[in-house]
Amino acid sequence: MNKQTLIEAHNRIEPFIHKTPVLTSQLLNEKSGCNLYFKCENFQKMGAFKMRGAANAILSLSKEERQRGVVTHSSGNFAQAVSLAAQKLGVKAYIVMPKNAPQVKKNAVKTYEGEIIECESTPQAREATANKIKEEKGASFLHPSNQDEVIYGNSTAAIELLEEQPNLDIILAPVGGGGLIAGTALAAHYFSKKCKVIGAEPKAVDDAYRSLISGKIETNTTFATIADGLRTHLGDRNFPIIQKHVEKIICVEENEIIKAMQLIWERMKIIVEPSSAVAFAAVLKNKEEFATKNIGIIISGGNVDVKNLPF
């Protein structure tokens, strides 16, 4: 893997994604004491950065593999991303979702013609069900965050951000399964001479923070965070990249996430999901560290239930 791999991924997916805007806010700059550049993946197709990784993963398959379809397990954004990318490319998508996944997310998958297979809401049940479909249908398994092609696709958000703002000192991204932060770290490594990457994570699910300290993949026993997109843990493909290229991970409390989310809604007039607000919350929490610097923030998505807001 080298710089060329990431350029090829970007060229490959370009016809299938939006080049999302980079927004700024004078007021949020004043509040945080630094220059913020928000890469708004909430405006991406299906409303999240996941479209990039899903599109690259499917486009990297051979013609024969595409004919047999793809399968993934996800209760959220990756389910929608795979369904939409597959629909655009004429590929059959099997989506394993827990029975208790929100109906709004199931409806979105159906809109994009993904075929839903329900299972119990445990990681073991998800994996077993996906493996069964893989065996029966010969479908290629796509992992939401722990697969090289997905990580390379995710890197393209930060590549575009750095093209537009080459003088960034730091890019912050939220950490869940690790696919976005790993891709962001690769982009900064290959496309910038000085830009560092910092992760942001809810304190309630601080497995990545602990993993960087212990040097092995840690997991969570509780999932009590409002940032529902960040409840998963790292994998063996993305963790080595994170270890090598991510400066550190900052943990934030639930009330800090809600406050950051509310500020973005009110001041920038854009819809972001709680997971997206985690990186901005980390900046507000550590103003001294980021003072006067040029900071990029990846707004990971905007798929939120507007009937159920935390503020």
C-alpha positions as CSV (number, residue, x, y, z in Angstrom):
1,M,0.0,0.0,0.0
2,N,1.3,3.4,-1.0
3,K,0.2,6.9,-2.0
4,Q,-0.8,5.6,-5.4
5,T,-3.2,3.1,-3.8
6,L,-5.1,6.0,-2.3
7,I,-5.1,8.0,-5.5
8,E,-6.5,5.0,-7.4
9,A,-9.3,4.6,-4.8
10,H,-10.2,8.2,-5.1
11,N,-10.3,8.1,-8.9
12,R,-12.3,4.8,-8.7
13,I,-15.1,6.1,-6.5
14,E,-15.2,9.7,-7.8
15,P,-18.2,9.1,-10.2
16,F,-20.2,7.5,-7.4
17,I,-19.8,10.0,-4.5
18,H,-20.3,13.7,-3.8
19,K,-17.3,15.9,-3.3
20,T,-18.6,17.3,0.0
21,P,-18.2,20.9,1.0
22,V,-15.7,22.2,3.6
23,L,-17.5,24.7,5.8
24,T,-16.2,27.3,8.3
25,S,-17.9,29.3,11.1
26,Q,-16.4,32.6,12.5
27,L,-18.4,32.1,15.7
28,L,-17.1,28.5,16.3
29,N,-13.6,29.7,15.5
30,E,-14.0,32.3,18.3
31,K,-15.5,29.8,20.7
32,S,-12.7,27.3,20.2
33,G,-9.8,29.7,19.7
34,C,-8.6,28.1,16.5
35,N,-9.4,28.0,12.8
36,L,-11.8,25.1,12.1
37,Y,-12.5,23.5,8.7
38,F,-15.4,21.1,8.7
39,K,-15.4,18.4,6.0
40,C,-19.2,17.8,5.8
41,E,-19.7,14.1,5.0
42,N,-23.3,14.6,6.3
43,F,-23.9,15.9,2.7
44,Q,-22.5,12.7,1.3
45,K,-24.8,10.3,-0.6
46,M,-26.8,8.4,2.0
47,G,-25.7,10.9,4.5
48,A,-22.4,9.6,5.7
49,F,-18.7,9.0,4.8
50,K,-19.4,5.3,4.7
51,M,-20.4,5.6,1.0
52,R,-16.8,6.1,0.1
53,G,-15.5,2.8,1.6
54,A,-18.5,0.8,0.4
55,A,-18.2,2.1,-3.1
56,N,-14.4,1.4,-3.2
57,A,-14.9,-2.1,-1.8
58,I,-17.5,-3.1,-4.4
59,L,-15.6,-1.5,-7.3
60,S,-12.5,-3.4,-6.3
61,L,-14.3,-6.8,-6.8
62,S,-14.0,-8.8,-10.0
63,K,-16.9,-9.0,-12.5
64,E,-17.6,-12.6,-11.3
65,E,-17.6,-11.6,-7.6
66,R,-20.0,-8.7,-8.3
67,Q,-22.4,-11.1,-10.1
68,R,-22.6,-13.2,-6.9
69,G,-23.4,-10.2,-4.8
70,V,-22.1,-8.7,-1.5
71,V,-23.1,-9.2,2.1
72,T,-22.4,-7.1,5.2
73,H,-23.7,-6.9,8.8
74,S,-24.6,-3.4,10.0
75,S,-27.5,-1.7,11.8
76,G,-26.7,1.7,10.5
77,N,-24.9,3.8,7.9
78,F,-22.8,1.0,6.4
79,A,-25.9,-1.0,5.7
80,Q,-27.3,2.0,3.7
81,A,-24.0,2.7,2.0
82,V,-23.5,-0.9,0.7
83,S,-27.1,-1.0,-0.4
84,L,-26.9,2.3,-2.3
85,A,-23.4,1.6,-3.8
86,A,-24.6,-1.9,-4.9
87,Q,-27.8,-0.6,-6.4
88,K,-25.8,2.0,-8.5
89,L,-23.5,-0.8,-9.7
90,G,-26.2,-3.4,-10.4
91,V,-24.9,-5.7,-7.6
92,K,-27.2,-7.7,-5.2
93,A,-26.7,-6.6,-1.6
94,Y,-27.6,-8.9,1.4
95,I,-27.8,-6.8,4.6
96,V,-27.7,-8.6,8.0
97,M,-29.4,-6.4,10.6
98,P,-30.3,-7.0,14.2
99,K,-34.1,-7.4,14.8
100,N,-34.1,-4.4,17.1
101,A,-32.4,-2.1,14.5
102,P,-34.4,1.2,14.1
103,Q,-37.2,0.9,11.6
104,V,-36.1,4.1,9.9
105,K,-32.7,2.4,9.1
106,K,-34.4,-0.7,7.8
107,N,-36.6,1.5,5.6
108,A,-33.5,3.3,4.2
109,V,-31.9,0.0,3.3
110,K,-35.1,-1.1,1.5
111,T,-35.2,2.2,-0.4
112,Y,-31.8,1.3,-1.9
113,E,-33.0,-2.3,-2.7
114,G,-30.8,-4.0,-0.1
115,E,-32.2,-7.4,1.0
116,I,-32.5,-7.5,4.8
117,I,-31.8,-10.7,6.8
118,E,-32.7,-10.2,10.4
119,C,-30.7,-11.8,13.3
120,E,-30.4,-11.5,17.1
121,S,-28.7,-8.3,18.3
122,T,-25.3,-9.9,19.3
123,P,-22.0,-9.6,17.4
124,Q,-21.9,-13.4,17.2
125,A,-25.3,-13.7,15.6
126,R,-24.4,-11.0,13.1
127,E,-21.2,-12.7,12.0
128,A,-22.8,-16.2,11.9
129,T,-25.7,-15.0,9.7
130,A,-23.4,-13.1,7.4
131,N,-21.1,-16.2,7.1
132,K,-24.1,-18.4,6.2
133,I,-25.1,-16.1,3.3
134,K,-21.5,-15.9,2.2
135,E,-21.4,-19.7,2.0
136,E,-24.9,-20.2,0.4
137,K,-24.8,-17.4,-2.2
138,G,-21.0,-17.0,-2.8
139,A,-21.4,-13.3,-1.9
140,S,-18.3,-11.3,-1.0
141,F,-18.3,-10.1,2.6
142,L,-17.7,-6.4,3.2
143,H,-16.6,-5.3,6.6
144,P,-17.9,-1.8,7.8
145,S,-14.4,-0.7,9.1
146,N,-11.8,-3.5,9.1
147,Q,-11.1,-4.1,5.5
148,D,-8.3,-2.5,3.4
149,E,-10.6,-1.4,0.5
150,V,-13.0,0.2,2.9
151,I,-10.2,2.1,4.7
152,Y,-8.7,3.3,1.4
153,G,-12.2,4.5,0.3
154,N,-12.6,6.3,3.6
155,S,-9.2,8.1,3.2
156,T,-10.6,10.1,0.3
157,A,-12.6,12.5,2.6
158,A,-9.3,13.7,4.2
159,I,-7.6,13.7,0.8
160,E,-10.2,16.2,-0.5
161,L,-10.0,18.2,2.7
162,L,-6.2,18.5,2.4
163,E,-6.5,19.5,-1.3
164,E,-8.7,22.3,-0.3
165,Q,-6.8,23.3,2.9
166,P,-3.2,22.2,2.5
167,N,-2.1,24.2,5.6
168,L,-3.9,22.1,8.2
169,D,-1.9,21.3,11.4
170,I,-4.3,18.6,12.7
171,I,-7.3,16.6,11.4
172,L,-9.7,15.2,14.0
173,A,-12.0,12.3,13.3
174,P,-14.4,10.3,15.5
175,V,-13.3,6.7,16.3
176,G,-15.7,3.8,16.3
177,G,-14.7,0.7,14.3
178,G,-11.6,2.5,13.2
179,G,-12.1,2.6,9.5
180,L,-12.5,6.4,9.2
181,I,-9.6,7.4,11.5
182,A,-7.3,4.8,9.8
183,G,-8.2,6.2,6.4
184,T,-7.7,9.8,7.6
185,A,-4.3,8.9,9.1
186,L,-3.1,7.4,5.8
187,A,-4.3,10.5,3.9
188,A,-2.5,12.8,6.2
189,H,0.7,10.7,6.0
190,Y,0.8,10.6,2.2
191,F,-0.8,14.0,1.3
192,S,0.7,16.4,3.9
193,K,4.1,17.1,5.3
194,K,3.0,18.3,8.7
195,C,-0.6,17.4,9.4
196,K,-1.2,15.2,12.4
197,V,-4.2,13.1,13.1
198,I,-6.0,12.9,16.4
199,G,-9.0,10.7,17.2
200,A,-12.0,11.6,19.4
201,E,-14.0,9.0,21.3
202,P,-16.8,9.0,23.9
203,K,-15.5,8.2,27.4
204,A,-18.3,5.6,27.8
205,V,-16.8,3.5,24.9
206,D,-13.1,4.3,25.1
207,D,-11.8,1.0,23.7
208,A,-9.6,2.7,21.1
209,Y,-8.1,5.1,23.7
210,R,-7.2,2.0,25.8
211,S,-6.0,0.0,22.8
212,L,-3.4,2.7,22.0
213,I,-2.1,2.6,25.6
214,S,-2.0,-1.2,26.0
215,G,-0.8,-2.0,22.4
216,K,-3.6,-4.5,21.8
217,I,-7.2,-4.3,20.7
218,E,-9.4,-3.6,23.7
219,T,-13.2,-4.0,23.8
220,N,-16.1,-2.4,25.7
221,T,-18.4,-4.0,28.2
222,T,-20.9,-1.2,28.1
223,F,-22.3,0.7,25.1
224,A,-24.0,3.6,26.9
225,T,-23.2,6.5,24.6
226,I,-25.4,8.7,22.6
227,A,-22.9,8.4,19.7
228,D,-24.5,5.2,18.4
229,G,-22.1,5.0,15.4
230,L,-19.1,4.7,17.7
231,R,-20.1,1.6,19.7
232,T,-17.9,-0.8,17.8
233,H,-14.3,-1.7,18.4
234,L,-11.1,-1.7,16.3
235,G,-10.0,-4.5,14.0
236,D,-6.7,-6.2,13.0
237,R,-6.5,-4.3,9.6
238,N,-7.0,-0.8,10.9
239,F,-5.4,-1.0,14.4
240,P,-1.8,-1.2,13.1
241,I,-2.4,1.9,10.9
242,I,-3.9,3.7,13.9
243,Q,-0.9,2.7,16.1
244,K,1.6,4.0,13.5
245,H,-0.1,7.2,12.3
246,V,-2.5,8.5,14.9
247,E,-1.0,10.9,17.4
248,K,-3.5,10.1,20.2
249,I,-7.2,9.8,21.1
250,I,-9.1,12.3,23.2
251,C,-12.1,11.1,25.2
252,V,-15.2,13.3,25.7
253,E,-18.2,13.0,28.1
254,E,-21.8,12.6,27.0
255,N,-22.8,16.2,27.9
256,E,-19.8,17.5,25.9
257,I,-20.9,15.6,22.8
258,I,-24.5,17.0,23.2
259,K,-23.2,20.5,23.7
260,A,-21.0,20.3,20.6
261,M,-23.8,18.8,18.5
262,Q,-26.2,21.6,19.5
263,L,-23.6,24.3,18.7
264,I,-23.1,22.9,15.2
265,W,-26.9,22.7,14.6
266,E,-27.5,26.2,15.9
267,R,-24.5,28.0,14.5
268,M,-23.8,26.2,11.2
269,K,-27.4,25.3,10.4
270,I,-26.5,21.8,9.4
271,I,-27.8,18.4,10.6
272,V,-25.1,16.2,12.2
273,E,-25.5,13.0,14.2
274,P,-24.0,12.7,17.7
275,S,-21.0,10.6,16.5
276,S,-20.1,13.6,14.2
277,A,-20.0,16.0,17.1
278,V,-17.4,14.0,19.1
279,A,-14.4,15.5,17.2
280,F,-15.6,19.1,17.7
281,A,-16.3,18.3,21.4
282,A,-12.6,17.2,21.7
283,V,-11.5,20.6,20.4
284,L,-13.7,22.5,22.8
285,K,-12.4,20.4,25.7
286,N,-8.7,21.0,24.9
287,K,-8.6,24.6,23.7
288,E,-5.1,25.2,24.9
289,E,-3.8,22.4,22.8
290,F,-5.4,23.6,19.6
291,A,-5.1,27.4,20.1
292,T,-4.5,29.4,16.9
293,K,-3.9,26.2,14.9
294,N,-5.6,25.2,11.6
295,I,-7.8,22.2,12.5
296,G,-9.7,20.0,10.1
297,I,-12.7,18.1,11.5
298,I,-14.4,15.2,9.6
299,I,-18.2,15.5,10.1
300,S,-18.8,11.8,9.7
301,G,-22.6,11.8,9.0
302,G,-26.0,13.3,9.5
303,N,-28.3,10.4,9.8
304,V,-30.2,11.3,12.9
305,D,-33.7,10.7,14.2
306,V,-35.0,14.3,14.3
307,K,-37.9,13.2,16.5
308,N,-35.5,12.1,19.1
309,L,-32.8,14.8,19.6
310,P,-30.7,15.0,22.8
311,F,-31.2,18.7,23.2
